[in-house]
Amino acid sequence: MKAESKPIGFRPDAAQPFDDRCLSWNHDAGTVSIWTTVDRMKDVRFAGSPEQLKTLREYRKGESDLVHRDGMWLLIATCEMPEEPLFEPVDWLGVDRGIVNLATTSDADDFQGRGLGRYRRWHARVRTELQARRTKSATRRLKKRARREQRHSTSRSARTARGSRRRAPTGR
């Protein structure tokens, strides 16, 4: 197989990396300037929460990636955050993650997964109905639902972890 036999192509979901030579940021105006193969695209607006924009202004360093996902163009910037000072714990709390109970602490506190199981069963039923339709709209909605389920699961895990930390002994 010769290299000329297949044209060079990029995956539709791949990220296009830009370094500081090809992409410049104007934080005051909230715009970026991107150097493309044709010419330079100037005054391309970007947005974010105030905390994200502050972090971007103070800690952005290195490469940025341009990604096309769900019909939107996203610019993902690399930020080098300073390391926080190490925290010395006074006491310990063990957490066992399981199937029936989401988590059980060494203080014998259980975090039940009944609500999460019911939520997952409901989403599985809706997912089955959408898959049976086999339409373009159903496929789009399935993709959106998958991301929503992932965010919900991550959020629930974080809330469970925060709940177990709140019950942790303080050593005072």
N, C-alpha and C positions, 0 to 999 in steps of 0.2 A: 504494500500500500504506500503510495507516494503522498507527500505532504500537500501537493497541489490538488489531489483528488477530492478533498473536502474543504469547502470554504470555512474561514474562521467566523465563528459566531459566539454570541454571548447568551447565557441562560437568561430568561426573562426575569427570574427572581434574584439574580446575582447583584451584588453591590459594586458600584464603580468608585474606586478609591481616588481621592484627591489629596495632594499634599499642599503645603503652603505656597508653592510656586504656581499652582493651578487654581487655587481658590483663596480669595481674600475676604476678610470679614470687616464690615463697617457696623460696629455695635451701636453707635449713636443713632444711625438711620435705620437700623434693623434690617440691613441688606447684606447680601453676599455677591461677589463677582466671580463667575466661573469661566475658566478658560477652556473652551471646547475645541474640537477639531476644525470647526468652521471659523469662529471668531470668539470674542469675549462677550459673555452674557452679563450685562451690568444691572445693578439695582434689582436683584431677585430677592424678594422679601422673605423673611423667616420669622417665626413666632414661637412662643413658649411662655411658661408661667414666669412670674417675676423671679422666683428662686432659681429656675433653670437658666434664665438669662444672666443672672448674677454669677452663677457657677461658670457659665460659658465664658463670660467676660474675664473672670479672674483666673480660671484654671485650664482653658482650652490649650492643647498642645499637640502638635503632630497631625496625623492624618484624619480626614473626614470622609465618610462614605455617603454616596448618593444611592438611595434605594427606591424602587418603584413597587408599592404594595397596595393592593385593592384600589387602584386608580389614583393613588396619591403619591406624590414625590416626597420622600423624607430625607433630610440631611442629618446624618448621625455624626456627631463630633466627639473626638476623644478628649477627655479632661483628666489631667493628672492632679488628683486631690492629695493634699498633705496628709501624712499619716497621723492619726489621733494618738495621744499618749495611751500607753497600755493601762488597763484597769486591773487592779489586784483584787480578786474576790475575797470576801471574808468567810463565806460559807458556800456549800455546794447544794445543788438540787438535781437529782437524776430524773430524766424523763424517758419513758419507754413508749415508743410509738408502735401501735398495733393495728389490727384489722377491725375488731369489734369496737374497741375504744380508740379514738384518735390518739390519745396520749394518756399515760398514767404516770404521775410523779412519784418520787420516793416518799412523799408525805401522804400517799394513798389518795390523792385527788384524781378523779377520773374526768376526762373530757370526752363526752359521748359523741358518736358519729351518726346518730339516728337522723338528724335533720339533713346532714350532708348526703346520707344514703338515699333519703327520700328525694332530694334535689337531683341527684344523679340518675335515679330511676325515671323521674319525670323527663329529664333531658334525653335519656336513652329512648323513651317512647316517642318523643317529638322528633328525634333524629331518625328513627325508623320510618316514621310517616313521611318525612322529607325525602329520605333515600328512595322510598317506594315511588315517589312522583317522577323522579328522573328528568327534571326540567332544568334549564339553565338558571332559573330563579331559585329553585330548590338547592342547587349546588352552591350558589352564592350565599344563600342563607345558612347553609351548613357550615361554610367556612367562617362566617361571622359568629355563629353559635359556638364553634369550637374554640375561638379566641375568648369568647365570653365565659365559657366553662373553665378555661385555663386561668383566667383572671380571678374568677370566683374561688377556685380551688386554692390558688396562691394566697388570696386574701384570707380565706378560712384558716389556712395553716398558720399564717402570720398572727391572726387573732388568737388562735390556740396557744401559740408560743408566747405571745404577750400576756395572756391570762396565766400561764404557768409561771412566768417571771414575776408577775404581780404577787403571786402567792409564795414566792421564794423567801426563805429566811433572810433577814437583813443583817443579823449578827450584832445588833445593837443591844 
